[in-house]
Amino acid sequence: MDIINGLPRHVACVMDGNGRWAAQRSLPRTAGHQAAEAAVIDVIEAARSAGIAWLSLYAFSTENWRRPAGEVDILMRLVRRAIRKHAPALHARGVRCRFLGVSDPRIPPQLARDITDLMTLTGDNRQMTLTVAFDHGGRRDIVEAARSLIRAAVPAEEVTETTFAGHLPYSDTPDVDLVIRTSGEQRISNFMLWQVAYAEWVFPDVLWPDFRATHLWECLDAYRRRQRRFGDVRRPAATTGEELR
């Protein structure tokens, strides 16, 4: 699919509903996490084909460490398997991979190495930047940015939104234009709090393991039909046109 005027530059997804997907099928929660892999790959490819320059996926939060140890262990194994399985294809398609977070010592050393290897392998790619929020917390990022400003001895009068953003992780990342949260839930869940300040939100009533390219296009079309004013009343209407197919 070719890029269409009015598409967001940066799309972020809160991949919600794996547990409920499994429960509906009388399966363990981990089966939902396993089934989520197909949705991830389909959405990455659909976003890349559409011309989305930045895609961020919320995979594991700082709060998710509270889950049962067995579930966390399987999640870590699934992430490692997915990295090893899909790294060659992501690199071949020009996708630059980043991981936002990845600081907790509980992350298995083998997974930490695979994450580093993937970022190194794809670091020079520029067709699309894929950011996986893994061991991520929006509040923690803001606190760390404040600490970075203090360590840099930036005078208080020089602390602006621009300088503050420059101390966030991956400061070259543009603000999020569109957040998609699956399963119909309507929460922020501590996700990229600074970057989503003026994002549009869409809440499709589909569980993440069932989310596919067609659902993504429906969300992109909903975005194109909105008016983004950023607090101003003089903004022009959103770009209109044929629906994404």
C-alpha positions in Angstrom: 0.0 0.0 0.0 1.4 3.4 -0.9 1.6 6.2 1.6 -1.4 8.5 1.7 -1.4 12.1 2.7 -2.5 12.6 6.2 -1.0 9.5 7.7 0.7 9.8 11.1 4.5 9.9 11.2 4.7 8.0 14.5 2.3 5.2 15.5 2.4 3.5 18.9 0.5 0.4 19.9 -0.5 -0.8 23.4 -0.7 -4.5 22.6 -3.5 -5.4 25.0 -5.7 -8.5 25.3 -3.4 -11.5 25.2 -4.7 -12.9 28.5 -8.3 -12.5 27.5 -7.7 -14.0 24.1 -6.3 -17.1 25.9 -9.1 -17.2 28.5 -11.8 -17.2 25.8 -10.2 -20.4 24.4 -9.7 -22.0 27.9 -5.9 -21.7 27.3 -3.2 -20.5 29.7 -2.3 -16.8 29.5 1.0 -17.7 28.0 -0.8 -19.0 24.9 -2.1 -15.5 24.3 1.4 -14.1 24.5 2.6 -16.8 22.0 -0.3 -16.0 19.6 0.6 -12.3 19.7 3.7 -12.8 17.7 1.8 -13.1 14.4 0.0 -9.8 15.1 3.3 -8.1 15.8 4.9 -9.2 12.5 1.8 -8.4 10.5 1.5 -4.9 11.9 5.3 -4.1 11.4 5.1 -5.1 7.8 1.8 -3.2 7.2 3.1 -0.1 8.8 6.3 -0.3 6.8 4.5 -0.8 3.6 2.2 2.1 4.4 5.1 4.4 4.8 4.9 4.9 8.6 8.4 6.1 9.6 8.2 5.3 13.3 6.4 2.5 15.0 6.5 1.8 18.7 5.1 -1.3 20.4 4.5 -1.7 24.1 5.8 -5.2 24.9 6.6 -5.2 28.6 6.2 -2.5 31.3 8.1 -1.9 34.5 4.9 -3.0 36.3 4.7 -6.3 34.4 7.5 -7.6 36.7 4.7 -8.1 39.3 3.2 -10.9 37.2 3.7 -14.6 38.2 7.4 -15.6 37.8 6.4 -18.4 35.4 4.6 -16.1 33.1 7.4 -13.6 33.1 9.9 -16.3 32.3 7.9 -17.5 29.3 7.5 -13.9 28.1 11.3 -13.5 28.2 11.8 -16.7 26.2 9.2 -15.7 23.6 10.8 -12.3 23.1 14.2 -14.0 22.6 12.8 -16.5 20.2 11.1 -13.8 18.2 14.3 -11.7 18.0 16.3 -14.6 16.7 13.6 -15.7 14.2 12.8 -12.3 12.7 16.0 -10.4 12.9 17.2 -11.3 9.4 13.9 -10.2 7.8 13.7 -7.0 9.7 17.2 -6.1 8.7 16.5 -7.0 5.1 13.5 -4.7 5.0 15.5 -1.8 6.3 13.9 -1.6 9.8 16.0 -0.1 12.5 15.2 -1.8 15.8 15.4 -0.1 19.2 14.4 -1.2 22.7 13.1 1.5 25.1 13.9 0.4 28.6 15.9 -2.8 29.1 17.6 -1.8 32.3 16.4 -4.3 34.9 19.0 -6.9 36.1 16.2 -9.5 36.0 16.3 -9.6 32.2 18.2 -12.8 31.3 21.7 -12.1 30.1 21.2 -14.1 26.9 18.1 -12.0 26.0 20.0 -8.8 26.8 22.8 -9.9 24.4 20.2 -10.7 21.6 18.7 -7.3 22.1 22.0 -5.6 21.8 22.9 -7.7 18.7 19.6 -6.8 17.0 20.1 -3.1 17.6 23.7 -3.3 16.3 22.6 -5.3 13.2 19.9 -2.8 12.2 21.4 0.4 13.5 22.1 1.9 10.1 18.7 1.1 8.6 16.3 4.0 7.9 13.2 2.8 6.1 11.4 2.5 9.4 12.3 2.8 13.1 10.7 0.1 15.3 10.9 0.9 19.0 10.0 -2.0 21.3 9.1 -0.6 24.8 10.5 -3.4 26.9 11.0 -3.0 30.7 9.6 0.5 30.0 7.9 3.0 32.2 7.0 6.5 31.1 7.4 8.0 34.6 10.8 6.4 35.0 11.9 8.0 31.7 10.8 11.4 32.9 12.6 10.9 36.2 15.8 9.8 34.4 15.6 12.9 32.1 15.4 15.1 35.2 18.4 13.4 36.7 20.3 13.8 33.5 19.6 17.6 33.5 20.8 17.8 37.1 24.0 15.9 36.3 24.6 18.2 33.3 24.2 21.2 35.6 21.7 22.8 33.3 20.5 26.1 34.8 16.9 26.2 35.8 16.1 29.0 33.5 17.4 27.0 30.6 15.2 24.0 31.2 12.5 24.1 28.5 10.3 21.5 26.9 12.9 21.2 24.2 15.9 20.8 26.5 14.0 18.4 28.7 13.0 16.2 25.7 16.7 16.2 24.7 17.5 14.2 27.8 14.9 11.5 27.3 15.9 8.2 25.9 16.2 8.3 22.1 15.7 12.0 22.0 15.5 12.0 18.2 12.1 10.1 18.4 9.3 12.4 17.3 6.1 12.8 19.3 3.6 10.1 18.9 0.8 11.0 16.5 -1.5 8.0 17.0 -1.8 5.5 19.8 -3.7 2.3 19.1 -4.8 0.3 22.2 -6.4 -3.0 21.4 -9.1 -4.9 23.4 -11.3 -1.8 23.9 -9.5 -0.8 27.2 -8.9 3.0 27.5 -5.9 3.5 29.7 -2.4 5.1 29.2 -0.7 2.5 31.4 2.5 4.5 31.9 3.4 4.4 28.2 5.7 7.0 26.7 4.0 9.7 28.8 6.0 12.6 27.4 5.7 11.6 23.8 1.9 10.9 23.7 1.0 14.3 25.2 -0.9 15.3 22.0 -1.5 12.0 20.4 -4.8 10.9 19.0 -6.1 7.6 20.5 -8.0 4.8 18.9 -9.4 1.9 20.9 -10.4 -1.0 18.5 -12.5 -3.6 20.2 -10.2 -6.5 19.1 -7.8 -8.5 21.2 -4.2 -8.1 20.2 -3.6 -11.7 18.9 -6.4 -11.1 16.4 -5.2 -7.6 15.3 -4.0 -7.6 11.7 -3.1 -5.2 8.9 -6.8 -4.5 8.1 -7.4 -3.3 11.6 -4.3 -1.1 11.4 -5.6 0.5 8.2 -9.0 1.2 9.9 -7.2 3.0 12.7 -5.1 5.0 10.2 -8.2 6.0 8.4 -9.8 7.1 11.6 -6.8 9.2 12.3 -6.9 10.9 8.9 -10.5 11.9 9.5 -9.7 13.8 12.8 -8.9 17.5 13.3 -5.7 17.9 15.2 -5.7 21.4 16.7 -3.2 21.1 19.6 -5.2 23.5 21.7 -5.8 25.9 18.8 -9.2 26.5 17.1 -7.8 27.6 13.8 -6.4 24.3 12.7 -7.6 23.1 9.2 -9.7 20.0 8.9 -8.0 16.7 8.7 -7.1 15.3 5.2 -10.0 13.5 3.7 -10.1 11.0 0.9 -10.8 7.4 0.1 -10.7 4.9 3.0 -7.7 2.7 3.3 -8.2 -0.6 1.7 
